[in-house]
Amino acid sequence: MNIEDLREYCLSLKGTTESFPFDDVTLVLKVQGKMFALIPLSSSETSISLKCDPELAITLREENEAVVPAYHFNKKHWNTVYVDNRLTHKQITEMIDHSYNLVVAGLPVKLRQELA
């Protein structure tokens, strides 16, 4: 996957919007205004930072060196996932889905129903 593939996949998730609130080099992806992914556009390595359940974050980091604590946020709850040959397309999309679903689960019931 490249940056455009990451962006397109995230935007295919219902209710996802994108913006550049921090700077012009970090794409922020949100669902109902809540951030679930950050894609740095200026990095030489393709990566995506994702929200993650703390226990799963530890497991993912132990199992794959392409997953590291995100420097953007609380390291317990965000991972930076380096998109390269260490991870399959399926693994990357599963991590994106996990982040998206965590954010959706935290939304009020009415908003969750609209996204279902």
CORBEL-V803088 format. One record per residue. N is the residue number from 0. PSI is psi as a letter, one per 40 degrees, with the letter a starting at -180 (* if undefined). NEAR is the number of other C-alpha atoms within 12 Angstrom. Layout:
BEGIN
{{N & PSI & NEAR} {N & PSI & NEAR}}
END
This chain:
BEGIN
{{0 & i & 25} {1 & a & 23} {2 & d & 25} {3 & d & 17} {4 & d & 19} {5 & d & 34} {6 & d & 31} {7 & d & 21} {8 & d & 27} {9 & d & 37} {10 & e & 25} {11 & e & 20} {12 & h & 28} {13 & h & 23} {14 & e & 26} {15 & h & 28} {16 & i & 26} {17 & i & 26} {18 & i & 23} {19 & g & 19} {20 & d & 15} {21 & d & 13} {22 & a & 14} {23 & e & 13} {24 & e & 15} {25 & h & 24} {26 & h & 32} {27 & h & 32} {28 & h & 38} {29 & i & 34} {30 & h & 33} {31 & f & 25} {32 & e & 21} {33 & h & 27} {34 & h & 35} {35 & e & 42} {36 & i & 48} {37 & h & 41} {38 & h & 42} {39 & h & 34} {40 & e & 23} {41 & e & 15} {42 & i & 16} {43 & d & 12} {44 & h & 19} {45 & h & 26} {46 & i & 35} {47 & h & 46} {48 & h & 41} {49 & i & 48} {50 & i & 38} {51 & i & 38} {52 & h & 25} {53 & d & 21} {54 & d & 16} {55 & d & 23} {56 & d & 30} {57 & d & 21} {58 & d & 18} {59 & d & 28} {60 & d & 25} {61 & d & 14} {62 & d & 15} {63 & h & 24} {64 & e & 20} {65 & e & 27} {66 & h & 33} {67 & i & 29} {68 & h & 31} {69 & h & 28} {70 & e & 19} {71 & d & 23} {72 & a & 19} {73 & h & 18} {74 & e & 23} {75 & d & 24} {76 & e & 30} {77 & i & 36} {78 & i & 42} {79 & h & 39} {80 & h & 43} {81 & h & 35} {82 & g & 34} {83 & a & 22} {84 & e & 17} {85 & e & 17} {86 & i & 22} {87 & i & 17} {88 & d & 20} {89 & d & 14} {90 & d & 23} {91 & d & 35} {92 & d & 28} {93 & d & 20} {94 & d & 36} {95 & d & 40} {96 & d & 29} {97 & d & 28} {98 & d & 38} {99 & d & 40} {100 & d & 32} {101 & d & 27} {102 & d & 31} {103 & d & 31} {104 & d & 23} {105 & e & 19} {106 & i & 21} {107 & i & 14} {108 & d & 12} {109 & d & 13} {110 & d & 19} {111 & d & 20} {112 & d & 13} {113 & d & 14} {114 & e & 20} {115 & * & 14}}
END
